[in-house]
Amino acid sequence: MGRGKIEIKRIENSTNRQVTYSKRRAGIVKKAKELTVLCDAEVSLLMVSSTGKMHEYISPSCTHKNLYDRYQQASGSNLWQPHYERMQDTLQKLKEVNNKLRKEIRQRNGEDLDELSFQQLRGLEQNMEKSVECVRNRKFHQISTSTDTYKKKIKNHEETHNSLLREFEERDADFSFPALDFEGDYQSTIGFATGNPQIFAFRLQPKLQSDLQDEEAYGSYGLSLA
């Protein structure tokens, strides 16, 4: 039995439709490559699926633009003219928007006000008052934020300063000065004042005197200063 003829109509199932598109697209691209090699033809394919994906093929020996230009010459049509007209319309609209914005900027600077009516001037004044209010609120917010930041920095510096002071006081309290013999120092000072700096007065501490007395039991020691 021969193979039945398939009716050409839209495939309702989306999955089957996508699978069929992928298979037949691959077949068309394969045929285009074969035509390019076998017949030395210049082939350009442009396919867009129902999901919006675009696929294309162009013979290695040419570009899409060259083929479109040759098509325009052969058919006498202009493919770029509609696109050029759309670009001109877009450019004109952008110019109008630009001119309008420039005019609004000049009016906000106090220029080009002669053509405005009383209502337009009133509306411009209200808009500028709102703008000034927004700028002022932003300025106050910036000042408040900067003030808070500086206050935190000052507080940190004060805490660091107080901590260093406490450490210094603790170290000062732990440090003890040795006991001084003020009478001996006084006698030494008197010796220097009378012009005889070679005479020194010594006073021994009680413990050191007892140690020397014990040592005198074993022998005598003399102290003399030249």
C-alpha positions as CSV (number, residue, x, y, z in Angstrom):
1,M,0.0,0.0,0.0
2,G,1.2,3.5,-0.9
3,R,1.7,6.3,1.6
4,G,-1.3,8.4,2.2
5,K,-1.3,12.1,1.2
6,I,-1.0,14.5,4.1
7,E,-3.5,17.4,4.1
8,I,-1.7,20.8,4.2
9,K,-3.3,22.7,7.0
10,R,-2.3,24.4,10.3
11,I,-1.3,21.9,12.9
12,E,-3.4,22.6,16.0
13,N,-1.1,21.0,18.6
14,S,1.6,23.4,19.5
15,T,4.2,20.7,20.3
16,N,3.7,18.9,17.0
17,R,3.7,22.2,15.2
18,Q,7.1,23.2,16.6
19,V,8.6,19.7,15.9
20,T,7.3,19.9,12.3
21,Y,8.8,23.4,11.9
22,S,12.2,22.3,13.2
23,K,12.3,19.2,10.9
24,R,11.2,21.1,7.7
25,R,13.4,24.0,8.5
26,A,16.4,21.7,8.6
27,G,15.3,20.2,5.3
28,I,15.0,23.6,3.6
29,V,18.4,24.7,4.8
30,K,19.9,21.5,3.6
31,K,18.3,22.0,0.1
32,A,19.6,25.6,0.1
33,K,23.2,24.4,0.8
34,E,22.9,21.8,-1.9
35,L,21.7,24.4,-4.4
36,T,24.7,26.7,-3.5
37,V,27.2,23.9,-4.1
38,L,25.7,22.0,-7.0
39,C,24.4,25.0,-9.1
40,D,26.7,27.8,-7.9
41,A,23.6,29.7,-6.9
42,E,23.3,32.6,-4.4
43,V,20.6,31.6,-1.9
44,S,19.2,33.7,1.0
45,L,16.7,32.3,3.5
46,L,14.9,34.1,6.3
47,M,12.5,32.2,8.5
48,V,10.5,33.3,11.6
49,S,8.7,30.7,13.7
50,S,5.4,31.2,15.5
51,T,7.3,31.8,18.7
52,G,9.2,34.7,17.2
53,K,12.5,33.0,16.7
54,M,14.3,33.9,13.6
55,H,16.5,31.6,11.5
56,E,18.5,32.6,8.4
57,Y,20.8,31.2,5.8
58,I,22.9,33.0,3.2
59,S,25.3,31.6,0.6
60,P,29.0,32.1,1.6
61,S,29.7,34.0,-1.6
62,C,27.2,36.9,-0.9
63,T,25.4,38.9,1.7
64,H,21.8,39.7,2.4
65,K,22.3,43.4,1.4
66,N,23.8,42.4,-2.0
67,L,20.9,40.1,-2.7
68,Y,18.3,42.7,-1.6
69,D,19.9,45.3,-3.9
70,R,19.9,42.9,-6.8
71,Y,16.2,42.1,-6.1
72,Q,15.4,45.9,-6.1
73,Q,17.1,46.3,-9.4
74,A,15.4,43.3,-11.0
75,S,11.9,44.1,-9.6
76,G,12.1,47.9,-9.7
77,S,10.9,48.2,-6.1
78,N,12.6,50.0,-3.3
79,L,12.8,48.0,-0.1
80,W,14.5,50.7,1.9
81,Q,12.1,53.6,1.2
82,P,9.4,52.6,3.8
83,H,12.1,52.1,6.4
84,Y,13.7,55.4,5.6
85,E,10.3,57.2,5.9
86,R,9.7,55.6,9.3
87,M,13.1,56.8,10.4
88,Q,12.3,60.3,9.2
89,D,9.1,60.4,11.1
90,T,10.8,59.2,14.3
91,L,13.5,61.8,13.8
92,Q,11.0,64.6,13.4
93,K,9.1,63.5,16.6
94,L,12.4,63.5,18.6
95,K,13.2,67.0,17.3
96,E,9.9,68.3,18.4
97,V,10.3,66.8,21.9
98,N,13.8,68.2,22.1
99,N,12.7,71.7,21.1
100,K,9.8,71.5,23.7
101,L,12.2,70.5,26.5
102,R,14.7,73.3,25.5
103,K,11.9,75.8,25.6
104,E,10.7,74.6,29.1
105,I,14.3,75.0,30.3
106,R,14.5,78.5,29.0
107,Q,11.2,79.4,30.6
108,R,12.4,78.0,34.0
109,N,15.4,80.3,33.6
110,G,13.1,83.3,33.1
111,E,13.4,83.5,29.3
112,D,10.8,83.3,26.5
113,L,7.9,84.3,28.8
114,D,6.3,86.9,26.5
115,E,4.2,84.3,24.7
116,L,2.7,82.7,27.8
117,S,-0.7,83.6,29.1
118,F,-1.6,84.3,32.7
119,Q,-2.7,80.6,33.3
120,Q,0.5,79.3,31.7
121,L,2.6,81.7,33.9
122,R,0.7,80.6,37.0
123,G,1.2,76.9,36.1
124,L,4.9,77.6,35.5
125,E,5.2,79.3,38.9
126,Q,3.5,76.4,40.7
127,N,5.8,73.9,39.0
128,M,8.8,75.9,40.0
129,E,7.6,76.1,43.6
130,K,7.2,72.4,43.7
131,S,10.7,72.0,42.2
132,V,12.2,74.4,44.8
133,E,10.4,72.5,47.6
134,C,11.9,69.2,46.4
135,V,15.4,70.7,46.2
136,R,15.0,72.2,49.6
137,N,13.9,68.9,51.2
138,R,16.7,67.1,49.6
139,K,19.2,69.8,50.9
140,F,17.9,69.5,54.4
141,H,18.0,65.7,54.2
142,Q,21.6,65.9,53.1
143,I,22.5,68.3,55.9
144,S,20.8,66.1,58.5
145,T,22.7,63.0,57.2
146,S,26.0,64.8,57.3
147,T,25.4,66.2,60.8
148,D,24.5,62.8,62.1
149,T,27.6,61.3,60.6
150,Y,29.9,64.0,62.1
151,K,28.2,63.6,65.5
152,K,29.0,59.9,65.4
153,K,32.6,60.6,64.5
154,I,32.9,63.2,67.3
155,K,31.4,60.7,69.8
156,N,33.9,58.0,68.7
157,H,36.8,60.4,69.1
158,E,35.6,61.4,72.6
159,E,35.3,57.8,73.7
160,T,38.8,57.1,72.4
161,H,40.1,60.2,74.2
162,N,38.5,59.2,77.5
163,S,39.8,55.6,77.2
164,L,43.3,56.9,76.7
165,L,43.0,59.2,79.7
166,R,41.8,56.3,81.9
167,E,44.7,54.1,80.8
168,F,47.2,57.0,81.5
169,E,45.7,57.5,85.0
170,E,45.8,53.8,85.8
171,R,49.5,53.6,84.8
172,D,50.3,56.8,86.8
173,A,48.6,55.3,89.9
174,D,50.6,52.0,89.6
175,F,53.9,53.8,89.3
176,S,55.6,54.3,92.8
177,F,58.5,56.6,93.5
178,P,61.5,55.3,95.6
179,A,62.0,56.6,99.2
180,L,64.4,59.5,99.2
181,D,66.7,60.6,102.1
182,F,65.9,64.3,102.2
183,E,68.4,64.9,105.0
184,G,71.3,63.3,103.0
185,D,70.2,65.2,99.9
186,Y,70.2,68.4,102.0
187,Q,73.7,67.8,103.3
188,S,74.9,67.1,99.7
189,T,73.3,70.3,98.5
190,I,75.1,72.2,101.3
191,G,78.4,70.7,100.2
192,F,77.9,71.9,96.6
193,A,76.8,75.3,97.8
194,T,80.0,75.8,99.9
195,G,82.2,75.2,96.9
196,N,83.4,71.7,97.9
197,P,81.7,69.4,95.5
198,Q,84.0,66.5,96.5
199,I,82.5,66.2,99.9
200,F,79.4,64.0,100.0
201,A,77.2,63.1,102.9
202,F,75.7,59.6,103.0
203,R,73.0,58.3,105.3
204,L,72.5,54.6,105.4
205,Q,69.1,53.0,105.6
206,P,68.4,51.1,108.9
207,K,68.6,47.7,107.1
208,L,71.8,48.6,105.4
209,Q,73.3,49.8,108.8
210,S,72.5,46.5,110.5
211,D,74.1,44.6,107.6
212,L,77.3,46.7,107.9
213,Q,77.4,46.2,111.7
214,D,77.2,42.4,111.2
215,E,80.0,42.6,108.7
216,E,82.2,44.6,111.2
217,A,82.2,41.4,113.4
218,Y,84.3,39.8,110.7
219,G,86.4,42.7,109.6
220,S,86.6,46.5,109.3
221,Y,85.8,48.3,106.2
222,G,86.6,51.9,105.6
223,L,84.9,54.3,103.2
224,S,86.8,57.2,101.9
225,L,86.1,59.6,99.1
226,A,89.0,61.5,97.5
